Amino acid sequence: MPDSGPSAAGRPVPKTAELCEILVACLKALAEAGEPEAACKLAGRACAALRKEDRAQWSRFNALLHRLSPMTGSHPG
């Protein structure tokens, strides 16, 4: 069985959650290292990629985007 993509039941393979956890940690570190805009752009791409496939993981990246956006100095309006 491949390490990515949906399982036979249509749910994401557990590796997706683990990889998302790693990516969230990396994006937080990137923002803390002075690159919040880059972190937000990447989190946005992750949101777009996960939106239809895995709403739980999408929600994690969406929440991260909302936490990081104030660090960029630009606020949605």
N, CA, C and O atoms as CSV, one atom per row, in Angstrom:
chain,resi,resn,atom,element,x,y,z
A,1,MET,N,N,0.847,-1.186,0.000
A,1,MET,CA,C,0.000,0.000,0.000
A,1,MET,C,C,0.884,1.238,0.000
A,1,MET,O,O,1.864,1.263,0.745
A,2,PRO,N,N,0.597,2.267,-0.791
A,2,PRO,CA,C,1.416,3.474,-0.828
A,2,PRO,C,C,1.318,4.259,0.478
A,2,PRO,O,O,0.374,4.085,1.248
A,3,ASP,N,N,2.297,5.120,0.716
A,3,ASP,CA,C,2.345,5.909,1.940
A,3,ASP,C,C,1.496,7.162,1.887
A,3,ASP,O,O,1.388,7.866,2.891
A,4,SER,N,N,0.890,7.464,0.753
A,4,SER,CA,C,0.061,8.652,0.665
A,4,SER,C,C,-1.194,8.337,-0.112
A,4,SER,O,O,-1.311,7.281,-0.734
A,5,GLY,N,N,-2.134,9.267,-0.069
A,5,GLY,CA,C,-3.382,9.073,-0.777
A,5,GLY,C,C,-4.425,8.435,0.118
A,5,GLY,O,O,-4.130,8.065,1.254
A,6,PRO,N,N,-5.639,8.305,-0.385
A,6,PRO,CA,C,-6.710,7.767,0.452
A,6,PRO,C,C,-6.571,6.273,0.682
A,6,PRO,O,O,-6.012,5.548,-0.142
A,7,SER,N,N,-7.085,5.831,1.809
A,7,SER,CA,C,-7.123,4.400,2.101
A,7,SER,C,C,-8.310,3.797,1.371
A,7,SER,O,O,-9.063,4.506,0.704
A,8,ALA,N,N,-8.476,2.494,1.497
A,8,ALA,CA,C,-9.595,1.814,0.837
A,8,ALA,C,C,-10.933,2.356,1.323
A,8,ALA,O,O,-11.912,2.344,0.577
A,9,ALA,N,N,-10.986,2.832,2.566
A,9,ALA,CA,C,-12.225,3.364,3.132
A,9,ALA,C,C,-12.431,4.834,2.747
A,9,ALA,O,O,-13.434,5.437,3.131
A,10,GLY,N,N,-11.499,5.409,1.997
A,10,GLY,CA,C,-11.639,6.797,1.579
A,10,GLY,C,C,-11.067,7.801,2.560
A,10,GLY,O,O,-11.108,9.003,2.302
A,11,ARG,N,N,-10.536,7.338,3.675
A,11,ARG,CA,C,-9.932,8.239,4.659
A,11,ARG,C,C,-8.434,8.335,4.382
A,11,ARG,O,O,-7.831,7.411,3.837
A,12,PRO,N,N,-7.830,9.486,4.772
A,12,PRO,CA,C,-6.390,9.622,4.537
A,12,PRO,C,C,-5.582,8.557,5.270
A,12,PRO,O,O,-5.943,8.130,6.367
A,13,VAL,N,N,-4.513,8.146,4.665
A,13,VAL,CA,C,-3.583,7.227,5.292
A,13,VAL,C,C,-2.966,7.960,6.489
A,13,VAL,O,O,-2.694,9.156,6.384
A,14,PRO,N,N,-2.737,7.288,7.619
A,14,PRO,CA,C,-2.218,7.949,8.814
A,14,PRO,C,C,-0.951,8.781,8.588
A,14,PRO,O,O,-0.709,9.729,9.336
A,15,LYS,N,N,-0.153,8.458,7.598
A,15,LYS,CA,C,1.066,9.224,7.345
A,15,LYS,C,C,0.760,10.688,7.045
A,15,LYS,O,O,1.590,11.556,7.313
A,16,THR,N,N,-0.408,10.973,6.499
A,16,THR,CA,C,-0.770,12.354,6.190
A,16,THR,C,C,-0.756,13.207,7.448
A,16,THR,O,O,-0.189,14.299,7.444
A,17,ALA,N,N,-1.363,12.734,8.509
A,17,ALA,CA,C,-1.399,13.481,9.764
A,17,ALA,C,C,0.005,13.689,10.317
A,17,ALA,O,O,0.336,14.774,10.796
A,18,GLU,N,N,0.823,12.656,10.251
A,18,GLU,CA,C,2.192,12.754,10.753
A,18,GLU,C,C,3.003,13.767,9.943
A,18,GLU,O,O,3.742,14.572,10.509
A,19,LEU,N,N,2.864,13.723,8.632
A,19,LEU,CA,C,3.583,14.666,7.780
A,19,LEU,C,C,3.081,16.102,7.988
A,19,LEU,O,O,3.869,17.046,7.962
A,20,CYS,N,N,1.796,16.258,8.190
A,20,CYS,CA,C,1.249,17.590,8.451
A,20,CYS,C,C,1.772,18.142,9.774
A,20,CYS,O,O,2.056,19.334,9.888
A,21,GLU,N,N,1.897,17.277,10.762
A,21,GLU,CA,C,2.455,17.695,12.053
A,21,GLU,C,C,3.879,18.212,11.881
A,21,GLU,O,O,4.250,19.232,12.462
A,22,ILE,N,N,4.663,17.516,11.094
A,22,ILE,CA,C,6.042,17.931,10.814
A,22,ILE,C,C,6.045,19.263,10.074
A,22,ILE,O,O,6.813,20.162,10.418
A,23,LEU,N,N,5.197,19.397,9.063
A,23,LEU,CA,C,5.155,20.625,8.285
A,23,LEU,C,C,4.710,21.812,9.132
A,23,LEU,O,O,5.267,22.901,8.991
A,24,VAL,N,N,3.728,21.636,10.004
A,24,VAL,CA,C,3.291,22.714,10.892
A,24,VAL,C,C,4.460,23.161,11.775
A,24,VAL,O,O,4.678,24.361,11.946
A,25,ALA,N,N,5.200,22.224,12.327
A,25,ALA,CA,C,6.351,22.566,13.169
A,25,ALA,C,C,7.398,23.338,12.367
A,25,ALA,O,O,7.984,24.297,12.870
A,26,CYS,N,N,7.632,22.926,11.134
A,26,CYS,CA,C,8.602,23.613,10.280
A,26,CYS,C,C,8.151,25.035,9.958
A,26,CYS,O,O,8.961,25.963,9.963
A,27,LEU,N,N,6.869,25.204,9.680
A,27,LEU,CA,C,6.353,26.530,9.351
A,27,LEU,C,C,6.415,27.457,10.561
A,27,LEU,O,O,6.712,28.642,10.415
A,28,LYS,N,N,6.140,26.935,11.742
A,28,LYS,CA,C,6.279,27.738,12.964
A,28,LYS,C,C,7.722,28.172,13.145
A,28,LYS,O,O,7.984,29.330,13.469
A,29,ALA,N,N,8.661,27.258,12.942
A,29,ALA,CA,C,10.082,27.580,13.081
A,29,ALA,C,C,10.505,28.616,12.044
A,29,ALA,O,O,11.280,29.520,12.355
A,30,LEU,N,N,10.011,28.496,10.831
A,30,LEU,CA,C,10.317,29.455,9.776
A,30,LEU,C,C,9.837,30.846,10.174
A,30,LEU,O,O,10.565,31.825,10.010
A,31,ALA,N,N,8.625,30.937,10.691
A,31,ALA,CA,C,8.090,32.228,11.129
A,31,ALA,C,C,8.904,32.807,12.280
A,31,ALA,O,O,9.206,34.001,12.295
A,32,GLU,N,N,9.257,31.967,13.238
A,32,GLU,CA,C,10.045,32.424,14.389
A,32,GLU,C,C,11.452,32.834,13.989
A,32,GLU,O,O,12.095,33.611,14.695
A,33,ALA,N,N,11.939,32.320,12.860
A,33,ALA,CA,C,13.272,32.663,12.366
A,33,ALA,C,C,13.243,33.945,11.533
A,33,ALA,O,O,14.240,34.299,10.905
A,34,GLY,N,N,12.104,34.639,11.527
A,34,GLY,CA,C,12.031,35.919,10.843
A,34,GLY,C,C,11.436,35.866,9.447
A,34,GLY,O,O,11.540,36.835,8.695
A,35,GLU,N,N,10.820,34.762,9.090
A,35,GLU,CA,C,10.231,34.613,7.757
A,35,GLU,C,C,8.735,34.292,7.834
A,35,GLU,O,O,8.288,33.295,7.268
A,36,PRO,N,N,7.962,35.129,8.528
A,36,PRO,CA,C,6.536,34.816,8.663
A,36,PRO,C,C,5.772,34.860,7.342
A,36,PRO,O,O,4.822,34.100,7.158
A,37,GLU,N,N,6.168,35.732,6.428
A,37,GLU,CA,C,5.468,35.788,5.137
A,37,GLU,C,C,5.667,34.496,4.349
A,37,GLU,O,O,4.720,33.975,3.760
A,38,ALA,N,N,6.876,33.985,4.338
A,38,ALA,CA,C,7.136,32.709,3.652
A,38,ALA,C,C,6.350,31.585,4.312
A,38,ALA,O,O,5.794,30.724,3.630
A,39,ALA,N,N,6.306,31.595,5.639
A,39,ALA,CA,C,5.548,30.567,6.361
A,39,ALA,C,C,4.067,30.651,6.018
A,39,ALA,O,O,3.417,29.624,5.828
A,40,CYS,N,N,3.528,31.862,5.936
A,40,CYS,CA,C,2.110,32.036,5.590
A,40,CYS,C,C,1.824,31.567,4.168
A,40,CYS,O,O,0.808,30.917,3.920
A,41,LYS,N,N,2.700,31.889,3.251
A,41,LYS,CA,C,2.494,31.451,1.868
A,41,LYS,C,C,2.471,29.928,1.768
A,41,LYS,O,O,1.634,29.360,1.066
A,42,LEU,N,N,3.380,29.281,2.462
A,42,LEU,CA,C,3.431,27.819,2.438
A,42,LEU,C,C,2.233,27.211,3.161
A,42,LEU,O,O,1.690,26.200,2.716
A,43,ALA,N,N,1.817,27.815,4.269
A,43,ALA,CA,C,0.630,27.327,4.978
A,43,ALA,C,C,-0.610,27.474,4.096
A,43,ALA,O,O,-1.489,26.613,4.103
A,44,GLY,N,N,-0.675,28.568,3.341
A,44,GLY,CA,C,-1.784,28.759,2.410
A,44,GLY,C,C,-1.809,27.692,1.330
A,44,GLY,O,O,-2.875,27.200,0.961
A,45,ARG,N,N,-0.645,27.337,0.826
A,45,ARG,CA,C,-0.566,26.263,-0.180
A,45,ARG,C,C,-1.018,24.931,0.409
A,45,ARG,O,O,-1.702,24.148,-0.250
A,46,ALA,N,N,-0.626,24.684,1.665
A,46,ALA,CA,C,-1.059,23.448,2.329
A,46,ALA,C,C,-2.580,23.451,2.504
A,46,ALA,O,O,-3.234,22.428,2.303
A,47,CYS,N,N,-3.135,24.600,2.878
A,47,CYS,CA,C,-4.602,24.709,3.008
A,47,CYS,C,C,-5.274,24.361,1.694
A,47,CYS,O,O,-6.225,23.580,1.664
A,48,ALA,N,N,-4.787,24.936,0.619
A,48,ALA,CA,C,-5.386,24.689,-0.693
A,48,ALA,C,C,-5.295,23.210,-1.077
A,48,ALA,O,O,-6.239,22.647,-1.630
A,49,ALA,N,N,-4.166,22.597,-0.783
A,49,ALA,CA,C,-3.961,21.191,-1.143
A,49,ALA,C,C,-4.852,20.255,-0.324
A,49,ALA,O,O,-5.263,19.203,-0.813
A,50,LEU,N,N,-5.146,20.631,0.909
A,50,LEU,CA,C,-5.880,19.744,1.813
A,50,LEU,C,C,-7.368,20.041,1.899
A,50,LEU,O,O,-8.121,19.242,2.455
A,51,ARG,N,N,-7.801,21.159,1.367
A,51,ARG,CA,C,-9.173,21.633,1.561
A,51,ARG,C,C,-10.233,20.575,1.270
A,51,ARG,O,O,-11.160,20.393,2.059
A,52,LYS,N,N,-10.102,19.890,0.163
A,52,LYS,CA,C,-11.121,18.898,-0.213
A,52,LYS,C,C,-10.763,17.484,0.240
A,52,LYS,O,O,-11.644,16.631,0.354
A,53,GLU,N,N,-9.503,17.232,0.495
A,53,GLU,CA,C,-9.038,15.881,0.812
A,53,GLU,C,C,-9.108,15.542,2.298
A,53,GLU,O,O,-9.431,14.413,2.664
A,54,ASP,N,N,-8.805,16.519,3.153
A,54,ASP,CA,C,-8.676,16.225,4.586
A,54,ASP,C,C,-8.998,17.490,5.373
A,54,ASP,O,O,-8.117,18.304,5.653
A,55,ARG,N,N,-10.259,17.642,5.723
A,55,ARG,CA,C,-10.705,18.870,6.400
A,55,ARG,C,C,-10.034,19.054,7.770
A,55,ARG,O,O,-9.795,20.189,8.183
A,56,ALA,N,N,-9.733,17.979,8.468
A,56,ALA,CA,C,-9.092,18.105,9.777
A,56,ALA,C,C,-7.701,18.715,9.635
A,56,ALA,O,O,-7.337,19.614,10.393
A,57,GLN,N,N,-6.930,18.235,8.675
A,57,GLN,CA,C,-5.588,18.782,8.466
A,57,GLN,C,C,-5.673,20.189,7.874
A,57,GLN,O,O,-4.868,21.055,8.216
A,58,TRP,N,N,-6.636,20.418,6.995
A,58,TRP,CA,C,-6.859,21.763,6.462
A,58,TRP,C,C,-7.074,22.736,7.610
A,58,TRP,O,O,-6.533,23.841,7.611
A,59,SER,N,N,-7.866,22.318,8.584
A,59,SER,CA,C,-8.173,23.173,9.724
A,59,SER,C,C,-6.915,23.537,10.514
A,59,SER,O,O,-6.796,24.657,11.010
A,60,ARG,N,N,-5.988,22.602,10.629
A,60,ARG,CA,C,-4.726,22.885,11.341
A,60,ARG,C,C,-3.938,23.986,10.641
A,60,ARG,O,O,-3.422,24.898,11.288
A,61,PHE,N,N,-3.847,23.895,9.305
A,61,PHE,CA,C,-3.095,24.901,8.559
A,61,PHE,C,C,-3.833,26.230,8.516
A,61,PHE,O,O,-3.205,27.288,8.526
A,62,ASN,N,N,-5.146,26.186,8.468
A,62,ASN,CA,C,-5.934,27.409,8.499
A,62,ASN,C,C,-5.717,28.136,9.828
A,62,ASN,O,O,-5.527,29.352,9.851
A,63,ALA,N,N,-5.747,27.393,10.924
A,63,ALA,CA,C,-5.502,27.984,12.240
A,63,ALA,C,C,-4.083,28.549,12.322
A,63,ALA,O,O,-3.874,29.625,12.882
A,64,LEU,N,N,-3.128,27.838,11.775
A,64,LEU,CA,C,-1.751,28.322,11.762
A,64,LEU,C,C,-1.649,29.629,10.978
A,64,LEU,O,O,-0.977,30.565,11.412
A,65,LEU,N,N,-2.304,29.692,9.842
A,65,LEU,CA,C,-2.315,30.922,9.051
A,65,LEU,C,C,-2.838,32.097,9.868
A,65,LEU,O,O,-2.270,33.188,9.821
A,66,HIS,N,N,-3.903,31.882,10.605
A,66,HIS,CA,C,-4.486,32.949,11.424
A,66,HIS,C,C,-3.556,33.359,12.562
A,66,HIS,O,O,-3.539,34.524,12.959
A,67,ARG,N,N,-2.786,32.413,13.086
A,67,ARG,CA,C,-1.829,32.757,14.148
A,67,ARG,C,C,-0.615,33.487,13.589
A,67,ARG,O,O,-0.070,34.373,14.247
A,68,LEU,N,N,-0.186,33.125,12.380
A,68,LEU,CA,C,1.016,33.727,11.815
A,68,LEU,C,C,0.768,35.061,11.121
A,68,LEU,O,O,1.668,35.900,11.070
A,69,SER,N,N,-0.423,35.274,10.592
A,69,SER,CA,C,-0.665,36.481,9.787
A,69,SER,C,C,-0.380,37.783,10.536
A,69,SER,O,O,0.117,38.719,9.909
A,70,PRO,N,N,-0.663,37.904,11.833
A,70,PRO,CA,C,-0.304,39.156,12.506
A,70,PRO,C,C,1.205,39.434,12.521
A,70,PRO,O,O,1.624,40.586,12.637
A,71,MET,N,N,2.006,38.394,12.405
A,71,MET,CA,C,3.457,38.556,12.388
A,71,MET,C,C,3.955,39.198,11.098
A,71,MET,O,O,5.072,39.713,11.050
A,72,THR,N,N,3.129,39.168,10.050
A,72,THR,CA,C,3.553,39.698,8.748
A,72,THR,C,C,3.332,41.194,8.653
A,72,THR,O,O,3.901,41.843,7.774
A,73,GLY,N,N,2.515,41.761,9.540
A,73,GLY,CA,C,2.222,43.187,9.479
A,73,GLY,C,C,1.057,43.504,8.572
A,73,GLY,O,O,0.600,44.646,8.539
A,74,SER,N,N,0.559,42.517,7.827
A,74,SER,CA,C,-0.617,42.737,6.986
A,74,SER,C,C,-1.786,41.990,7.586
A,74,SER,O,O,-1.703,40.796,7.876
A,75,HIS,N,N,-2.856,42.700,7.765
A,75,HIS,CA,C,-4.039,42.112,8.384
A,75,HIS,C,C,-5.174,42.074,7.373
A,75,HIS,O,O,-5.443,43.069,6.700
A,76,PRO,N,N,-5.854,40.907,7.262
A,76,PRO,CA,C,-6.991,40.829,6.343
A,76,PRO,C,C,-8.066,41.833,6.755
A,76,PRO,O,O,-8.287,42.072,7.942
A,77,GLY,N,N,-8.713,42.401,5.782
A,77,GLY,CA,C,-9.591,43.421,6.186
A,77,GLY,C,C,-10.932,43.479,5.795
A,77,GLY,O,O,-11.649,44.400,6.184
